[in-house]
């Protein structure tokens, strides 16, 4: 009997120990989960999605400065005309708010410019940072001792600010295209043309033949198109401005007919055709942009053409984007098309490109 009583006491003691241990463990788990949730909440706030429409810029600036002569000059800078469009459209749509109003509603905005006057500083400066309040956010701060110095700093750094905002907007669209692409259309371009380019939702391959493909998105009010053209070439002569104009005109003459016989697309050379060369992701490109017109017709719109050399396949590749949207704004439509051009990559026929997960291999029966 003694042994049995001792066992029961030990059992009770063991049960109490387990209860205390369980309670302590539960408390630790609850505390840990609470801390984790707080941590995740903080992380999600830092990495939350950006807000606002593409092309918008929130300008955090005192209203008095905004309405001053210098402030009006600042507005002119950021609302300067987008080049190579048939009508005026501003570089950015501006949203002005005071610092006191820069709360959660605007802190996650995609593009932010904070302008402030501080008499304590000796000279004006501009700083730049990313992912401050939201993922992929672009935030510039311009501080100076007076309005005149702030304006000078913005004027001298305008292209840097423009380029950074526009390149980030382009990368946002590129990520969106990768998320929404059609694997079927992607594989058609890859298999038939050796070109890897996501074909986003809504787009479809309209034409596909040797050396040429036409990808387009049609809506009731607009058409966004990408022409892909490649050919054997050696030397750099095909990358000059005049050569690119000739190559594009020759292509659209035969591949982009108008709605009536005898009509076809051509570059409108009465409008300046901009030309530049640049390097993107280690690859050299030449670019022209301007307006296209329909010969013997009444259609037109903006275009951009970039050309590069595909070393793997020893060919020149022309990627052309154009928009037709009569009576509609075209700035964002063109920026979307331009972003699509930059997603293109090239591979030789023997290279495999895998989209999504590989299918599981079936186990062999022994």
C-alpha positions as CSV (number, residue, x, y, z in Angstrom):
1,X,0.0,0.0,0.0
2,X,2.8,2.4,0.9
3,X,4.3,1.9,-2.5
4,X,1.0,2.6,-4.2
5,X,0.5,5.9,-2.2
6,X,4.0,7.0,-3.1
7,X,3.3,6.3,-6.8
8,X,0.1,8.3,-6.7
9,X,1.9,11.3,-5.0
10,X,4.6,11.1,-7.7
11,X,1.9,10.9,-10.4
12,X,0.2,14.0,-9.0
13,X,3.5,15.8,-8.8
14,X,4.3,14.8,-12.4
15,X,0.9,15.9,-13.6
16,X,1.3,19.3,-11.9
17,X,4.8,19.6,-13.4
18,X,3.3,18.9,-16.9
19,X,0.5,21.4,-16.4
20,X,2.9,24.1,-15.3
21,X,5.3,23.2,-18.2
22,X,2.4,23.2,-20.7
23,X,1.1,26.5,-19.3
24,X,4.6,28.1,-19.5
25,X,5.1,26.7,-23.0
26,X,1.7,28.0,-24.1
27,X,2.5,31.5,-22.7
28,X,5.8,31.5,-24.6
29,X,4.1,30.4,-27.8
30,X,1.4,33.1,-27.4
31,X,4.0,35.7,-26.7
32,X,6.1,34.5,-29.7
33,X,3.2,34.5,-32.0
34,X,2.2,38.0,-30.8
35,X,5.7,39.2,-31.4
36,X,5.8,37.5,-34.8
37,X,2.6,39.1,-35.8
38,X,3.9,42.5,-34.7
39,X,7.1,41.9,-36.6
40,X,5.1,40.7,-39.7
41,X,2.8,43.7,-39.4
42,X,5.8,46.0,-39.3
43,X,7.4,44.3,-42.2
44,X,4.2,44.3,-44.2
45,X,3.9,48.0,-43.6
46,X,7.4,48.5,-44.9
47,X,6.9,46.3,-47.9
48,X,3.3,47.0,-48.7
49,X,2.3,47.7,-52.2
50,X,2.7,51.2,-53.6
51,X,-0.5,53.2,-54.1
52,X,-1.4,55.8,-56.7
53,X,-1.7,55.6,-60.5
54,X,1.3,55.2,-62.8
55,X,2.7,58.5,-63.8
56,X,1.6,60.3,-60.6
57,X,4.0,62.2,-58.4
58,X,3.2,63.4,-54.9
59,X,4.9,66.6,-54.1
60,X,5.2,67.3,-50.3
61,X,5.7,71.1,-50.1
62,X,4.4,74.1,-48.2
63,X,1.5,75.6,-50.1
64,X,3.1,79.1,-49.9
65,X,6.2,77.8,-51.6
66,X,4.1,75.9,-54.1
67,X,2.3,79.1,-55.1
68,X,5.4,81.2,-55.2
69,X,7.3,82.1,-58.4
70,X,9.9,79.3,-57.6
71,X,7.1,76.9,-56.9
72,X,5.4,77.6,-60.2
73,X,8.8,76.9,-61.9
74,X,9.0,73.6,-60.1
75,X,5.6,72.7,-61.4
76,X,6.6,73.6,-64.9
77,X,9.6,71.3,-64.7
78,X,7.6,68.2,-63.7
79,X,4.7,69.0,-66.0
80,X,7.0,69.6,-69.1
81,X,5.7,67.9,-72.2
82,X,6.4,64.2,-72.8
83,X,8.4,64.0,-76.0
84,X,7.2,62.2,-79.2
85,X,3.5,62.4,-78.5
86,X,1.0,63.9,-80.9
87,X,-0.5,66.2,-78.2
88,X,0.7,67.8,-75.0
89,X,0.7,65.5,-72.0
90,X,2.7,66.3,-68.8
91,X,5.7,64.2,-67.8
92,X,3.9,63.6,-64.4
93,X,0.5,64.2,-62.9
94,X,1.3,66.2,-59.7
95,X,-0.5,65.9,-56.3
96,X,0.6,68.7,-53.9
97,X,0.2,68.2,-50.2
98,X,1.6,70.0,-47.1
99,X,4.0,68.1,-44.8
100,X,1.2,68.0,-42.1
101,X,-0.9,66.1,-44.6
102,X,1.8,63.5,-45.5
103,X,0.2,60.7,-43.5
104,X,-0.5,57.1,-44.2
105,X,-2.8,58.0,-47.1
106,X,0.1,59.4,-49.1
107,X,3.2,57.8,-47.5
108,X,2.8,54.6,-49.6
109,X,2.5,56.5,-52.9
110,X,4.7,55.1,-55.7
111,X,6.6,58.4,-56.4
112,X,7.2,61.1,-53.8
113,X,9.2,64.4,-53.8
114,X,9.6,66.2,-50.5
115,X,10.7,69.8,-50.9
116,X,11.6,71.8,-47.8
117,X,13.3,75.1,-46.8
118,X,15.7,75.0,-43.9
119,X,17.6,78.3,-43.1
120,X,20.0,76.3,-41.0
121,X,21.6,74.4,-44.0
122,X,24.3,76.1,-45.9
123,X,23.6,74.7,-49.4
124,X,20.7,73.0,-51.2
125,X,20.9,69.2,-51.9
126,X,18.9,66.3,-53.2
127,X,18.8,62.8,-51.8
128,X,17.2,59.7,-53.0
129,X,16.0,56.5,-51.4
130,X,13.8,53.5,-52.2
131,X,11.4,51.3,-50.3
132,X,11.0,53.9,-47.6
133,X,7.3,53.3,-46.9
134,X,6.4,50.7,-49.6
135,X,8.1,48.3,-51.9
136,X,9.5,49.8,-55.1
137,X,8.7,53.3,-53.8
138,X,10.8,56.2,-55.2
139,X,11.3,59.1,-52.7
140,X,13.4,62.2,-53.3
141,X,14.1,64.9,-50.8
142,X,15.3,68.4,-51.7
143,X,16.3,70.7,-49.0
144,X,17.8,74.2,-49.2
145,X,18.3,77.4,-47.3
146,X,15.9,79.3,-49.6
147,X,13.4,78.8,-52.4
148,X,15.9,80.0,-55.1
149,X,18.5,77.4,-54.1
150,X,15.9,74.6,-54.0
151,X,14.8,75.5,-57.5
152,X,18.3,75.5,-58.8
153,X,18.9,72.1,-57.4
154,X,15.8,70.7,-58.9
155,X,16.7,72.2,-62.3
156,X,20.2,70.8,-62.3
157,X,19.0,67.3,-61.2
158,X,15.8,67.1,-63.2
159,X,17.0,64.5,-65.7
160,X,18.3,62.3,-62.9
161,X,14.9,62.5,-61.1
162,X,13.0,61.9,-64.3
163,X,15.1,58.9,-65.3
164,X,14.9,57.2,-61.9
165,X,11.1,57.6,-61.6
166,X,10.5,56.5,-65.2
167,X,12.9,53.5,-65.0
168,X,11.2,52.4,-61.8
169,X,7.7,52.7,-63.3
170,X,9.0,50.7,-66.3
171,X,10.3,47.9,-63.9
172,X,6.9,47.8,-62.2
173,X,5.2,47.1,-65.5
174,X,7.8,44.5,-66.4
175,X,7.1,42.6,-63.1
176,X,3.4,42.9,-63.8
177,X,3.9,41.4,-67.2
178,X,5.9,38.5,-65.9
179,X,3.1,37.7,-63.3
180,X,0.3,37.9,-65.9
181,X,1.9,36.3,-68.9
182,X,0.4,33.6,-71.1
183,X,2.7,30.6,-71.1
184,X,1.2,29.5,-74.4
185,X,2.0,32.7,-76.3
186,X,5.3,33.0,-74.5
187,X,6.3,29.6,-75.8
188,X,5.2,30.4,-79.3
189,X,7.6,33.3,-79.4
190,X,10.4,31.3,-77.8
191,X,10.0,28.2,-80.1
192,X,9.3,30.0,-83.4
193,X,11.6,33.0,-83.0
194,X,14.2,32.3,-80.2
195,X,12.9,35.3,-78.3
196,X,11.8,35.2,-74.6
197,X,9.2,37.9,-74.0
198,X,6.2,37.6,-71.7
199,X,2.9,38.1,-73.6
200,X,0.7,39.7,-70.9
201,X,-3.0,38.9,-70.3
202,X,-5.1,40.4,-73.1
203,X,-2.3,40.5,-75.6
204,X,-2.1,37.9,-78.4
205,X,0.2,37.1,-81.3
206,X,-1.5,38.5,-84.4
207,X,1.2,37.4,-86.9
208,X,4.1,35.0,-86.7
209,X,6.4,34.1,-89.6
210,X,10.1,33.8,-90.4
211,X,11.8,37.0,-89.1
212,X,8.7,38.7,-87.9
213,X,6.1,38.6,-85.2
214,X,3.3,41.0,-84.2
215,X,1.9,41.1,-80.7
216,X,-1.1,43.3,-79.9
217,X,-3.7,44.3,-77.3
218,X,-6.9,45.6,-78.8
219,X,-9.5,47.4,-76.7
220,X,-12.6,49.4,-77.9
221,X,-10.6,52.7,-77.6
222,X,-6.9,51.8,-78.2
223,X,-4.4,49.5,-79.8
224,X,-1.0,48.7,-78.3
225,X,1.3,46.8,-80.6
226,X,4.8,45.3,-80.5
227,X,6.5,44.4,-83.8
228,X,9.5,42.0,-83.6
229,X,11.8,41.9,-86.6
230,X,15.2,40.2,-86.9
231,X,17.6,39.7,-89.7
232,X,21.3,38.8,-90.4
233,X,23.6,41.8,-90.0
234,X,27.2,42.6,-89.5
235,X,28.8,45.9,-88.5
236,X,27.2,48.8,-86.8
237,X,25.7,50.6,-89.9
238,X,22.2,49.2,-89.3
239,X,22.1,50.9,-85.9
240,X,22.3,54.5,-87.2
241,X,19.3,56.8,-87.1
242,X,18.8,56.8,-90.8
243,X,19.2,53.1,-91.2
244,X,16.7,52.4,-88.4
245,X,14.1,54.7,-90.0
246,X,14.6,52.9,-93.4
247,X,14.4,49.4,-91.8
248,X,11.2,50.3,-89.9
249,X,9.5,51.9,-92.9
250,X,10.4,49.0,-95.1
251,X,8.9,46.6,-92.6
252,X,5.7,48.5,-92.0
253,X,5.2,49.0,-95.7
254,X,4.7,45.2,-96.2
255,X,3.6,44.0,-92.7
256,X,1.4,46.8,-91.3
257,X,-1.2,47.6,-94.0
258,X,-4.0,50.1,-93.3
259,X,-7.7,49.5,-93.4
260,X,-7.9,50.3,-97.1
261,X,-5.9,49.2,-100.1
262,X,-2.9,51.4,-100.7
263,X,-2.6,52.5,-97.1
264,X,0.3,51.6,-94.9
265,X,2.2,52.8,-91.8
266,X,5.3,55.0,-92.2
267,X,7.3,57.3,-89.9
268,X,6.2,60.9,-89.9
269,X,9.5,62.7,-90.7
270,X,7.9,66.1,-90.6
271,X,8.0,65.6,-86.8
272,X,11.5,65.2,-85.1
273,X,12.7,61.6,-84.8
274,X,14.7,61.3,-81.6
275,X,17.7,59.1,-81.6
276,X,20.0,57.8,-78.9
277,X,22.3,54.9,-78.0
278,X,22.4,53.4,-74.5
279,X,23.3,50.3,-72.5
280,X,20.7,48.3,-70.5
281,X,21.5,45.2,-68.5
282,X,24.9,44.9,-70.2
283,X,23.4,45.0,-73.7
284,X,23.9,47.9,-76.2
285,X,20.8,49.4,-77.9
286,X,20.0,52.1,-80.4
287,X,16.6,53.9,-80.1
288,X,14.4,56.1,-82.3
289,X,11.1,57.5,-81.2
290,X,8.6,59.8,-82.8
291,X,5.3,59.7,-84.6
292,X,3.9,57.3,-87.3
293,X,1.3,58.1,-89.9
294,X,-0.9,56.2,-92.3
295,X,0.1,56.9,-95.9
296,X,-3.0,57.7,-98.0
297,X,-5.0,57.6,-94.8
298,X,-5.9,59.5,-91.7
299,X,-4.4,57.5,-88.8
300,X,-1.4,58.1,-86.6
301,X,0.2,57.9,-83.2
302,X,3.5,57.6,-81.3
303,X,6.1,54.8,-81.7
304,X,9.4,53.7,-80.1
305,X,11.9,51.4,-81.8
306,X,14.9,49.8,-80.1
307,X,17.5,47.7,-81.9
308,X,20.2,45.5,-80.6
309,X,22.6,42.7,-81.7
310,X,21.8,39.2,-80.6
311,X,25.2,37.6,-80.3
312,X,23.8,34.1,-79.7
313,X,22.0,33.9,-83.0
314,X,24.2,36.4,-84.9
315,X,21.3,38.6,-85.9
316,X,20.1,42.2,-85.5
317,X,16.8,42.4,-83.6
318,X,14.4,45.3,-83.9
319,X,11.7,45.7,-81.2
320,X,9.1,48.3,-82.0
321,X,6.1,49.5,-80.0
322,X,3.3,51.8,-81.2
323,X,0.0,53.0,-80.1
324,X,-3.2,54.0,-81.9
325,X,-5.7,55.7,-79.6
326,X,-7.6,58.5,-81.3
327,X,-8.9,61.1,-78.9
328,X,-7.3,59.4,-75.9
329,X,-4.2,60.1,-73.7
330,X,-1.3,58.1,-74.9
331,X,1.5,58.7,-72.3
332,X,0.8,55.7,-70.2
333,X,-0.1,53.5,-73.1
334,X,3.3,54.2,-74.6
335,X,5.1,53.7,-71.3
336,X,3.4,50.3,-71.0
337,X,4.5,49.2,-74.5
338,X,8.0,50.5,-73.9
339,X,8.3,48.4,-70.7
340,X,7.2,45.3,-72.7
341,X,10.1,45.9,-75.2
342,X,12.6,45.8,-72.3
343,X,11.4,42.3,-71.2
344,X,12.7,40.7,-74.4
345,X,15.7,38.3,-74.2
346,X,17.2,36.0,-76.7
347,X,18.4,32.4,-76.7
348,X,19.7,30.0,-79.2
349,X,17.4,27.2,-80.5
350,X,19.0,24.5,-78.4
351,X,18.5,26.4,-75.1
352,X,15.4,25.3,-73.1
353,X,13.3,27.9,-71.3
354,X,11.0,26.5,-68.6
355,X,7.9,28.3,-67.5
356,X,6.4,27.3,-64.2
357,X,7.1,24.1,-62.4
358,X,8.6,21.0,-64.1
359,X,6.2,18.1,-64.2
360,X,7.0,15.4,-61.7
361,X,8.7,12.4,-63.1
362,X,6.9,9.1,-62.8
363,X,8.7,6.5,-60.7
364,X,9.8,3.5,-62.7
365,X,8.3,0.2,-61.7
366,X,10.9,-2.2,-60.4
